[in-house]
Each structure stands twice: as structure tokens, then as C-alpha cells.
């Protein structure tokens, strides 16, 4: 029989962080204490929960079963505690988020700064990357991403519209001219985001959808680098209006082929299906949605 629910919290953090030492650092405990509490939990349950080697940890079958129940139980405990507390400063714990680099720097960081002023006891752990992170392995509460999730384990909550645009610098357009039709893109220097030197850019929707096969003059795995290349006159880039809206407004970039709308990819918050969201997560989701809709960029994103 379990004697202390904190042992489950320690176990959940070990799994999320991938090591006892990382969990110990996050929880502010010594490695010896974390190791002892894990051993005590295994003794109480009479089951080995983790395979431990010098390089990695992995869940045993029993550990996987406990982890799934553990996530639900801890979420319910958090919700019960929050229901008994009504003041702003009662929102505690750590909010674990991941988001694209450009969007995170321009919009998520300011939103988090304002949110944590309202809830000063809340901690935030933010990972900005253009790589799609595994929420379960990374221990993330939420991922902010463009477009619908490809993983069936994910639930998407719509945060804001997101219009995508083709754009280039005035310098590039002066040197190379502006494309007049979609087929002209194949003769232009285009900047691709990803690992592959070729990609299909989709325009329109439904029966009117069309695609243009693009061979990139530049190909990079970082959206901010692609943005910087476009600003430097390297070519035409396909970007979210949330990333380039200010540059378009100020004339640093110019939209090309404005009559051809790239396929939309709404801004969503993703979380694992079946996971009960802690109050701090639902509070932030509501806050972020209101923050984005009040942002001047929201009207440009439609």
C-alpha cells in the first residue's frame, strides 16, 4: 500500500526527465533521496518499475501501468487542491511547454511574462524548437504548434487563426522580379524549412487545391534562419503571418502572389489524449487564447 503520494510525483518526474539526477535537480532534492524514494516505492508495490543502465532508463511493464495511472491520479489531485484554493497566488507547480522558436520568442514569451505576474508562484519550463517534440517522452504539458497533429494521441485546441504567406525582401524582388503565377516559383530562389531539398507548397483548398514542387535554393531546419535569409534577400519563403506580420507591416518583407492563398495551418495547443489537465494548464490555455485574440497580429492572421 502506498504511504506517500509524493513518491508518485518523484516517479513521474523520473520518467518525464529520463534520469534520476535530472528529476532530483528539478525537484530540488538530492540524488540519494530520489533513489531512496524510488526504491521505497518499488518495495511497497513489490514490483520493479524501471530498467536502469548506465546510459538510460526505461519502464518495465509494471512501471508503464503505474505511470499511466499515476498521470491521471496526480492530475486529479492537482485539480482537487486547486478547487480548495481561490487566490491567484495559489496556482503553483511547473508549466512545461514547447513551441516553435520564432512564435515562442515573439509571442509566447511576452504572454508567459504577463501570465506569471498574475500567478507569481508558478514556474515555467519552456523549450523552443522547430522540431516536433514527443510530449510523453519530454514530459510536456502542452505543445504550441501550427496545423493539425499527425499523432492520434494528441488533442488539438484551437488558439488562433493563422494565415500563411509567401514573402521576400524588396532587394530580392528588385533583383529577380516578382512571380506573377504559381508556376513562376520554380524559376525563383526559394527557402525551404526542413531537412529535404524539395517540398510541395500547397495553395487553395478542397477541389481547388494545387501544389507546386519547390527545389530550395536554401534549405534549413530552423524557421528563424529561413526568416533571416528572406530578410537578407536570399529568396522567397513561406511563413506564418504570426512570424512575418511585423516585417510586412514595416516593409522589410513584401508579400508575393497575394491572390494565391497557401493552405492554412491554424495555431493549436496540443496535449495528450486522456490526460487530465492541471488547473495551471487550463488557466494558461484560456489566458493565451485571449492574449492572442487581443494581439494586433490576430486580425492579419485571418
Secondary structure in CASP SS format (residue, H / E / C, confidence):
PFRMAT SS
TARGET T0000
AUTHOR 0000-0000-0000
METHOD secondary structure of the structure
MODEL  1
X C 1.00
X C 1.00
X C 1.00
X C 1.00
X H 1.00
X H 1.00
X H 1.00
X H 1.00
X H 1.00
X H 1.00
X H 1.00
X H 1.00
X H 1.00
X H 1.00
X H 1.00
X H 1.00
X H 1.00
X C 1.00
X C 1.00
X H 1.00
X H 1.00
X H 1.00
X H 1.00
X H 1.00
X H 1.00
X H 1.00
X H 1.00
X C 1.00
X C 1.00
X C 1.00
X H 1.00
X H 1.00
X H 1.00
X H 1.00
X H 1.00
X H 1.00
X H 1.00
X H 1.00
X H 1.00
X H 1.00
X H 1.00
X H 1.00
X H 1.00
X H 1.00
X H 1.00
X C 1.00
X C 1.00
X C 1.00
X C 1.00
X E 1.00
X E 1.00
X E 1.00
X C 1.00
X C 1.00
X C 1.00
X C 1.00
X E 1.00
X E 1.00
X E 1.00
X C 1.00
X H 1.00
X H 1.00
X H 1.00
X H 1.00
X H 1.00
X H 1.00
X H 1.00
X H 1.00
X H 1.00
X H 1.00
X H 1.00
X H 1.00
X H 1.00
X H 1.00
X H 1.00
X H 1.00
X H 1.00
X H 1.00
X H 1.00
X H 1.00
X H 1.00
X H 1.00
X H 1.00
X C 1.00
X C 1.00
X C 1.00
X C 1.00
X H 1.00
X H 1.00
X H 1.00
X C 1.00
X C 1.00
X C 1.00
X E 1.00
X E 1.00
X E 1.00
X E 1.00
X E 1.00
X E 1.00
X C 1.00
X H 1.00
X H 1.00
X H 1.00
X H 1.00
X H 1.00
X H 1.00
X H 1.00
X H 1.00
X H 1.00
X H 1.00
X H 1.00
X H 1.00
X H 1.00
X H 1.00
X H 1.00
X H 1.00
X H 1.00
X H 1.00
X C 1.00
X C 1.00
X C 1.00
X C 1.00
X E 1.00
X E 1.00
X E 1.00
X E 1.00
X E 1.00
X E 1.00
X C 1.00
X C 1.00
X C 1.00
X C 1.00
X C 1.00
X C 1.00
X H 1.00
X H 1.00
X H 1.00
X H 1.00
X C 1.00
X C 1.00
X C 1.00
X E 1.00
X E 1.00
X E 1.00
X E 1.00
X E 1.00
X C 1.00
X C 1.00
X C 1.00
X C 1.00
X C 1.00
X C 1.00
X C 1.00
X E 1.00
X E 1.00
X E 1.00
X E 1.00
X E 1.00
X E 1.00
X E 1.00
X C 1.00
X C 1.00
X C 1.00
X E 1.00
X E 1.00
X E 1.00
X E 1.00
X E 1.00
X C 1.00
X H 1.00
X H 1.00
X H 1.00
X H 1.00
X H 1.00
X H 1.00
X H 1.00
X C 1.00
X C 1.00
X C 1.00
X C 1.00
X C 1.00
X H 1.00
X H 1.00
X H 1.00
X H 1.00
X H 1.00
X H 1.00
X C 1.00
X C 1.00
X E 1.00
X E 1.00
X E 1.00
X E 1.00
X C 1.00
X C 1.00
X C 1.00
X C 1.00
X E 1.00
X E 1.00
X E 1.00
X E 1.00
X E 1.00
X E 1.00
X C 1.00
X C 1.00
X H 1.00
X H 1.00
X H 1.00
X C 1.00
X E 1.00
X E 1.00
X E 1.00
X E 1.00
X E 1.00
X E 1.00
X C 1.00
X C 1.00
X E 1.00
X E 1.00
X E 1.00
X C 1.00
X C 1.00
X H 1.00
X H 1.00
X H 1.00
X H 1.00
X H 1.00
X H 1.00
X H 1.00
X H 1.00
X H 1.00
X C 1.00
X C 1.00
X C 1.00
X C 1.00
X E 1.00
X E 1.00
X E 1.00
X E 1.00
X E 1.00
X H 1.00
X H 1.00
X H 1.00
X H 1.00
X H 1.00
X H 1.00
X H 1.00
X H 1.00
X H 1.00
X H 1.00
X C 1.00
X C 1.00
X C 1.00
X E 1.00
X E 1.00
X E 1.00
X C 1.00
X C 1.00
X C 1.00
X C 1.00
X C 1.00
X E 1.00
X C 1.00
X C 1.00
X C 1.00
X C 1.00
X E 1.00
X E 1.00
X E 1.00
X E 1.00
X E 1.00
X E 1.00
X C 1.00
X C 1.00
X C 1.00
X C 1.00
X C 1.00
X C 1.00
X H 1.00
X H 1.00
X H 1.00
X H 1.00
X H 1.00
X H 1.00
X H 1.00
X H 1.00
X H 1.00
X H 1.00
X H 1.00
X H 1.00
X H 1.00
X H 1.00
X H 1.00
X H 1.00
X C 1.00
X C 1.00
X H 1.00
X H 1.00
X H 1.00
X H 1.00
X C 1.00
X C 1.00
END
